[in-house]
Amino acid sequence: MQKELAGKIERVLLEKKKEYEKELVELNFRAKNNLSSMETNVSNNHPADYSPVQDISLTLIQRRKKMISKCNEALERLRHDEYGICAHCGCEIPIARLMYVPFTDKCVTCKEEVEEDDTIVVNGVKKRISKSRQGSASLM
């Protein structure tokens, strides 16, 4: 990869990582405040007393952590001259895709194949299944 392009991608990745880290701090702060306010309002610690807001906050926190991790992995690939190569098929990932999704490690074809593997059809509608549910989905 050309040095100039590698430098540009590195800047984009670092900027994205910084953005995700800032969002993570804000989400952690909000989640902590939501939890504190729920603890003071809950009388008997019954699970039904808790708001789904906390679950949403935790999901968003996990997603931001995952995005930070993906940025770090992409930066490592960039430093080891492995960036821009599909982890599945070994082909070169188009620059346009790398600029749009700078932390990707898959070409569009392989990404679509992975997503296809992560879906099931329920009543004629494709639904994505989580990694933790993939084992049980095959039993359906």
C-alpha positions as CSV (number, residue, x, y, z in Angstrom):
1,M,0.0,0.0,0.0
2,Q,1.3,3.5,-0.8
3,K,2.7,5.4,2.1
4,E,0.5,8.4,1.5
5,L,-2.7,6.3,1.4
6,A,-1.6,4.3,4.5
7,G,-1.1,7.6,6.4
8,K,-4.5,8.8,5.4
9,I,-6.1,5.5,6.5
10,E,-4.2,5.6,9.7
11,R,-5.5,9.1,10.5
12,V,-9.1,8.0,9.7
13,L,-8.8,5.0,11.9
14,L,-7.3,7.0,14.8
15,E,-10.1,9.6,14.4
16,K,-12.8,6.9,14.4
17,K,-11.2,5.2,17.4
18,K,-11.1,8.6,19.3
19,E,-14.8,9.2,18.4
20,Y,-15.8,5.7,19.7
21,E,-13.8,6.2,22.9
22,K,-15.5,9.5,23.5
23,E,-18.9,7.9,22.9
24,L,-17.9,5.1,25.2
25,V,-17.1,7.5,28.1
26,E,-20.5,9.2,27.6
27,L,-22.3,5.9,27.4
28,N,-20.6,4.7,30.6
29,F,-21.5,7.9,32.4
30,R,-25.1,7.7,31.3
31,A,-25.4,4.0,32.2
32,K,-23.9,4.6,35.6
33,N,-26.4,7.5,36.2
34,N,-29.3,5.4,35.0
35,L,-28.3,2.6,37.3
36,S,-27.9,4.9,40.3
37,S,-31.4,6.5,39.7
38,M,-33.0,3.0,39.3
39,E,-31.4,1.8,42.5
40,T,-32.9,4.7,44.4
41,N,-36.3,4.2,42.9
42,V,-36.5,0.4,43.2
43,S,-38.1,-0.7,46.4
44,N,-37.7,-4.5,46.5
45,N,-35.1,-5.3,43.7
46,H,-37.6,-7.1,41.6
47,P,-36.3,-7.7,38.1
48,A,-39.5,-6.2,36.6
49,D,-38.6,-2.9,38.3
50,Y,-35.6,-2.3,36.1
51,S,-35.8,-0.3,32.9
52,P,-34.8,-1.6,29.4
53,V,-32.8,1.6,29.1
54,Q,-30.0,-0.1,31.1
55,D,-30.0,-3.1,28.7
56,I,-29.8,-0.7,25.7
57,S,-27.0,1.2,27.4
58,L,-25.0,-2.0,28.0
59,T,-25.5,-3.1,24.4
60,L,-24.3,0.3,23.1
61,I,-21.3,0.1,25.4
62,Q,-20.4,-3.4,24.1
63,R,-20.8,-2.2,20.5
64,R,-18.5,0.7,21.1
65,K,-15.9,-1.5,22.7
66,K,-16.1,-3.8,19.7
67,M,-15.6,-0.9,17.3
68,I,-12.6,0.3,19.3
69,S,-11.2,-3.2,19.1
70,K,-11.8,-3.4,15.4
71,C,-9.9,0.0,14.9
72,N,-7.0,-1.4,17.0
73,E,-6.9,-4.5,14.9
74,A,-6.9,-2.5,11.7
75,L,-4.1,-0.3,12.9
76,E,-2.1,-3.5,13.7
77,R,-2.7,-4.8,10.2
78,L,-1.7,-1.5,8.8
79,R,1.6,-1.6,10.8
80,H,2.3,-5.1,9.6
81,D,1.5,-4.4,5.9
82,E,-1.5,-6.8,6.1
83,Y,-4.1,-4.0,5.8
84,G,-6.4,-4.1,2.8
85,I,-6.2,-7.9,2.3
86,C,-9.4,-9.9,2.9
87,A,-9.0,-12.2,5.9
88,H,-11.2,-14.8,4.2
89,C,-10.2,-15.0,0.5
90,G,-6.9,-13.1,0.5
91,C,-8.0,-10.7,-2.3
92,E,-7.2,-7.0,-2.2
93,I,-10.1,-5.0,-0.7
94,P,-11.0,-2.0,-2.9
95,I,-9.8,1.4,-1.6
96,A,-13.3,2.8,-1.8
97,R,-14.5,0.1,0.7
98,L,-11.5,0.7,3.0
99,M,-12.2,4.5,3.1
100,Y,-15.9,3.8,3.8
101,V,-15.3,1.1,6.4
102,P,-11.6,1.6,7.4
103,F,-11.6,-1.2,10.0
104,T,-12.9,-3.9,7.7
105,D,-11.0,-7.1,7.2
106,K,-13.3,-8.6,4.5
107,C,-14.1,-7.8,1.0
108,V,-17.8,-7.2,0.1
109,T,-18.3,-10.7,-1.2
110,C,-16.9,-12.4,1.9
111,K,-18.7,-10.0,4.2
112,E,-22.0,-10.8,2.4
113,E,-21.3,-14.6,2.7
114,V,-20.6,-14.2,6.5
115,E,-23.8,-12.2,6.9
116,E,-25.7,-14.8,4.9
117,D,-24.4,-17.5,7.3
118,D,-25.6,-15.3,10.2
119,T,-29.3,-15.2,9.0
120,I,-32.3,-17.5,9.3
121,V,-35.6,-17.2,7.5
122,V,-38.6,-16.9,9.9
123,N,-42.0,-16.7,8.2
124,G,-40.4,-15.7,4.9
125,V,-38.4,-12.9,6.5
126,K,-34.6,-13.0,6.9
127,K,-33.4,-12.4,10.4
128,R,-29.9,-12.0,11.7
129,I,-29.0,-14.2,14.6
130,S,-26.4,-13.4,17.2
131,K,-23.2,-15.4,17.5
132,S,-24.4,-16.8,20.8
133,R,-27.6,-18.1,19.2
134,Q,-26.1,-19.6,16.1
135,G,-25.7,-23.0,17.6
136,S,-29.3,-23.1,18.7
137,A,-30.6,-21.8,15.4
138,S,-29.4,-24.9,13.6
139,L,-31.6,-26.9,15.9
140,M,-34.8,-25.1,14.8
